Amino acid sequence: MRDFTQRGTFVNTYWKQTKAAPDRDEWALFGVGLDKDGNDVELARGPTHGDCLVAAQTKLMVEYPGRFI
């Protein structure tokens, strides 16, 4: 779980490496059950966890206004 708001609004998440070995230099962060059908949604993709977390927070603010942030 990640608290993207620092106010106790948590989103269940998980990480996946998006490339096969030995080129595992990209990560994807998924939100569990976020779409209207309860499917997982890719929140961000990037070279580091930090890059993904920043991009995911932006996506949550834009695509889910008022729901999380």
DOTOR-130756 format. One record per residue: x, z, y of N, C-alpha, C, CB in turn; residue number from 1. Coordinates in Angstrom, 1 decimal, decimal comma, m for minus. Atoms other than C-alpha are relative to their C-alpha. Glycine has a CB too. Example, Ala and Ser with C-alpha at 12.3 -4.5 7.8 and 13.67 -1.06 7.14 Angstrom:
BEGIN
n.u  n.w  n.v  ca.u  ca.w  ca.v  c.u  c.w  c.v  cb.u  cb.w  cb.v  nr
0,9  0,0  m1,2  12,3  7,8  m4,5  0,9  0,0  1,2  m1,0  1,2  0,0  1 .
m0,9  0,0  m1,1  13,7  7,1  m1,1  m0,8  0,8  1,1  0,4  m1,4  0,5  2 .
//
This chain:
BEGIN
n.u  n.w  n.v  ca.u  ca.w  ca.v  c.u  c.w  c.v  cb.u  cb.w  cb.v  nr
0,8  0,0  m1,2  0,0  0,0  0,0  0,9  0,0  1,2  m1,0  1,2  0,0  1 .
m0,7  0,0  m1,3  1,1  m0,7  3,5  m0,9  0,4  1,1  0,6  m1,5  0,3  2 .
0,8  m0,4  m1,2  m0,1  0,9  6,7  0,5  m0,9  1,1  0,2  1,5  0,3  3 .
m0,4  0,9  m1,0  0,1  m2,0  9,1  m0,4  0,4  1,4  m0,7  m1,4  m0,2  4 .
0,5  m0,4  m1,3  m1,5  m0,1  12,0  0,7  1,3  0,5  m1,5  0,2  0,0  5 .
m0,6  m1,3  m0,2  0,4  3,2  11,8  m1,2  1,0  0,4  1,0  0,0  1,2  6 .
1,1  m0,8  m0,3  m3,1  4,7  12,1  m0,8  0,3  m1,3  m1,0  m0,6  1,0  7 .
0,7  m0,3  1,3  m4,0  5,1  8,4  m0,9  m1,1  m0,5  m0,8  1,2  0,2  8 .
0,7  1,1  0,5  m5,4  1,6  7,8  0,8  m0,7  m1,0  m0,5  m1,0  1,2  9 .
m0,8  0,4  1,0  m4,0  0,7  4,5  m0,5  m1,3  m0,7  0,2  1,0  m1,1  10 .
0,3  1,2  0,7  m3,8  m2,7  2,7  0,8  0,0  m1,3  0,3  m1,3  0,9  11 .
m0,7  0,1  1,3  m3,0  m2,9  m1,0  0,8  m1,3  0,0  m0,9  0,0  m1,2  12 .
m0,9  1,1  0,0  0,0  m5,3  m1,3  0,9  m0,1  m1,2  0,8  m0,1  1,3  13 .
m1,1  0,1  0,9  2,5  m6,7  m3,7  0,9  m1,1  0,4  m0,6  m0,2  m1,5  14 .
m1,1  1,0  m0,3  5,7  m8,8  m3,5  0,2  m0,9  m1,2  1,3  0,7  0,4  15 .
m0,4  1,0  1,0  6,7  m11,9  m5,4  1,2  m0,8  0,6  m1,2  m1,0  m0,4  16 .
m1,1  1,0  m0,4  9,9  m13,9  m5,3  m0,5  m1,4  m0,2  1,3  0,3  m0,8  17 .
0,7  1,3  0,0  8,9  m17,4  m4,6  0,8  m1,2  m0,6  m0,4  m0,4  1,3  18 .
m0,8  1,0  0,5  11,8  m19,3  m6,0  0,6  0,5  m1,4  1,2  m0,4  0,9  19 .
m0,6  m0,3  1,3  13,4  m19,5  m9,5  1,5  0,4  0,2  m0,1  m1,1  m1,0  20 .
m1,4  m0,3  0,0  16,8  m18,0  m10,2  0,9  m1,2  m0,1  0,4  1,0  m1,1  21 .
m0,7  m1,0  m0,8  19,5  m18,4  m8,9  m0,3  0,0  1,5  1,5  m0,1  m0,2  22 .
0,3  0,2  m1,4  17,9  m19,4  m5,6  m1,1  1,0  0,5  m0,5  m1,4  0,3  23 .
1,1  m0,9  m0,4  15,7  m16,3  m5,1  0,4  0,6  1,4  m0,1  1,2  m1,1  24 .
m0,3  m0,4  m1,3  16,1  m16,1  m1,4  m1,2  0,0  0,9  1,1  m0,9  0,6  25 .
1,3  0,0  m0,8  12,4  m16,1  m0,3  m0,9  1,0  m0,7  m0,5  m1,4  0,1  26 .
1,0  m1,0  0,5  9,7  m13,4  m0,7  m1,4  m0,4  0,6  0,4  1,4  0,4  27 .
1,4  0,1  m0,5  5,9  m13,6  m0,4  m0,6  1,3  m0,2  m0,7  m1,1  m0,8  28 .
0,8  m1,2  0,0  3,7  m10,7  0,4  m1,5  m0,3  m0,1  0,3  0,9  1,3  29 .
1,4  0,3  0,2  0,2  m10,7  m0,9  m0,9  1,2  0,2  m0,2  m0,5  m1,5  30 .
1,0  m1,1  m0,2  m2,9  m8,6  0,1  m1,0  m0,1  m1,2  m0,7  m0,1  1,3  31 .
0,9  m0,1  1,2  m5,0  m7,5  m2,9  m1,4  m0,1  0,5  0,3  1,2  m0,8  32 .
1,4  0,1  m0,2  m8,6  m8,6  m2,8  m0,5  m0,2  1,4  m0,6  1,2  m0,5  33 .
0,4  0,2  m1,4  m8,8  m9,7  0,8  m1,0  m1,1  0,3  1,2  m0,2  0,8  34 .
1,0  1,1  m0,4  m10,8  m12,9  0,7  m1,4  0,4  m0,4  0,4  m1,3  m0,7  35 .
1,4  m0,4  0,2  m14,6  m12,9  0,5  m0,4  0,1  m1,4  m0,9  m1,0  0,7  36 .
0,3  m0,1  1,5  m14,5  m13,4  m3,3  0,8  1,0  m0,7  0,2  m1,4  m0,6  37 .
m0,8  m1,0  0,6  m12,1  m10,6  m3,8  1,3  m0,4  m0,6  m0,8  0,7  m1,1  38 .
m1,3  0,5  0,4  m9,1  m12,7  m4,5  1,1  0,4  0,9  0,0  m1,6  m0,1  39 .
m1,2  m0,3  m0,8  m5,6  m12,0  m3,4  0,4  m1,1  1,0  1,2  0,3  m1,0  40 .
m0,4  0,9  m1,1  m4,3  m13,6  m0,2  1,4  0,1  0,3  m0,9  0,3  1,2  41 .
m1,4  0,0  m0,5  m0,8  m14,6  0,7  0,0  0,3  1,5  0,7  m1,3  m0,3  42 .
m0,1  m0,4  m1,4  m0,1  m12,8  3,9  1,2  m0,5  0,8  0,0  1,5  0,1  43 .
m1,2  0,4  m0,6  3,4  m13,9  4,6  1,0  m0,5  m1,0  0,6  1,1  0,9  44 .
m1,1  0,5  0,8  6,5  m15,7  3,3  1,2  0,0  0,9  m0,3  m1,4  m0,6  45 .
m1,3  0,0  m0,8  10,1  m15,2  4,4  1,2  0,4  m0,7  m0,2  0,9  1,2  46 .
m1,3  m0,3  0,7  13,7  m14,5  3,6  0,2  1,5  m0,2  1,1  m0,5  0,8  47 .
m0,2  m1,4  0,1  13,4  m10,7  4,0  m1,4  0,7  0,0  0,9  0,6  1,1  48 .
1,2  m0,8  m0,1  10,8  m8,0  3,5  m0,4  0,3  1,4  0,2  1,3  m0,8  49 .
0,3  m0,3  m1,4  11,0  m7,2  7,2  m0,7  m1,2  0,7  1,2  0,4  0,7  50 .
0,6  1,2  m0,6  10,2  m10,8  8,2  m1,4  m0,1  m0,5  0,8  m1,2  m0,4  51 .
1,3  0,1  0,5  7,2  m10,8  5,9  m0,9  1,1  0,5  0,1  0,2  m1,6  52 .
0,8  m1,0  m0,5  5,9  m7,5  7,1  m0,5  m0,3  1,5  0,7  1,4  0,0  53 .
0,4  0,3  m1,4  5,9  m8,6  10,8  m1,0  m1,2  0,0  1,3  m0,4  0,8  54 .
0,9  1,2  0,1  4,3  m12,0  9,9  m1,4  0,5  m0,6  0,6  m1,1  m0,9  55 .
1,2  m0,4  0,6  1,7  m10,2  7,7  m0,9  0,8  1,0  0,2  0,9  m1,2  56 .
0,7  m0,8  m1,1  0,7  m7,8  10,6  m0,7  m1,0  0,9  0,9  0,9  0,7  57 .
0,5  1,0  m0,9  0,2  m10,8  12,8  m1,2  m0,7  m0,6  1,0  m1,0  0,5  58 .
1,1  0,7  0,7  m1,9  m12,6  10,2  m1,3  0,9  m0,1  0,4  m0,5  m1,4  59 .
1,1  m0,9  0,1  m4,1  m9,6  9,7  m0,8  0,2  1,3  0,4  1,4  m0,5  60 .
0,7  m0,1  m1,3  m4,8  m9,3  13,4  m0,8  m1,2  0,4  1,1  0,3  1,1  61 .
0,6  1,2  m0,4  m5,7  m12,9  13,8  m1,2  m0,4  m1,0  1,0  m1,2  m0,1  62 .
1,0  0,4  1,0  m7,6  m13,6  10,5  m1,0  1,1  m0,4  0,7  m0,5  m1,2  63 .
0,9  m1,1  0,4  m9,2  m10,2  10,0  m0,2  0,9  1,2  0,5  0,8  m1,2  64 .
0,1  m0,9  m1,2  m9,9  m8,9  13,6  m1,0  1,1  m0,2  m0,4  m0,9  1,2  65 .
0,9  m1,1  0,1  m11,4  m5,5  13,7  m0,1  0,7  m1,4  m1,3  m0,3  0,4  66 .
0,1  m0,6  1,4  m11,2  m5,0  9,9  1,1  0,9  m0,3  0,0  m1,2  m1,0  67 .
m1,2  m0,9  0,2  m7,7  m3,6  9,8  0,7  0,5  1,2  1,0  m0,8  m0,9  68 .
m0,8  m0,3  m1,2  m6,2  m3,7  13,2  m0,9  m0,1  1,3  1,3  m0,9  0,1  69 .
//
